[in-house]
Amino acid sequence: MSKYDALWQYIEKNGEPSFKLSFDDIKNIAGIAIDHSFLNYKKELFQYGYKVEKISLKEKTVCFQKLSDS
């Protein structure tokens, strides 16, 4: 079980082709603040049909992209 499981499940249920969440949104959803370890955990998201497209430290946002069904 990953510390980001609640976030991955939220993203999977979202179903949008792509969307952006703020660091605060992620903290509210996951129950923990995003930290440097997120870079290691983000690969788990592939199991849920999504990938991390972009992390903006300036804007404090993360963009998520649905994987293609090809």
N, C-alpha and C positions, 0 to 999 in steps of 0.2 A: 504494500500500500504506500502510495506516494503522498507527501505533504500537500501536493497540488491536486489530488484526486477530485476534490469538490469543484475546482476551477475547470478541470478537463471535462467533467460531466456537464457543467454549465455550458461550456463551449459547444459540446456535442449536441445538447438539446436546443441551442440557439438555432442551428441549422442554416444560418445566413452564409452566402458564398464568401464574404469577407466582412470584417468589422473590427472596431478598435475599442479597447478598454483602457481606462486610466489606471495608474498604479493604485489609486484609492478604490476604484471599482474592484480590482483584483483582490485587494486586502479584505473588502467587504464580502466577496464571494468565497474566497479561500479560507478566510479567518486568520490569515497571516500576511505580513507585508512581503512584497517581492524583494528578493535580495540577489546577490551575485550567483548563488546556487541555482537560480532559475535557468541560467544558461545550460546547466547540466540536465535539469529536469525537463526542459522544453521538448526534448526528443520523444518523451512519453506521449506527447500529444498526437503523434502519428497513429497510434492505436485507436484514437477517437475520430480519425478522418480529417484532422486539421494540422496545420503547421504554423509556427511563429514566422510571420512575414517580416516584421520590422519591430525593433525596440528603440524608442526614442527617449533618451535620458533627458533631453532638453524639454520635450513636451510631457514627459512622464506618462507615456502611453505605450501599449503593445498592440500591434496589428496582427490579426489572425486571418489565415486564408484556408478555405476548405480545399482538401486535396481532390484532384480530378478523379473521375471514376474510370479512367481509361485503363 
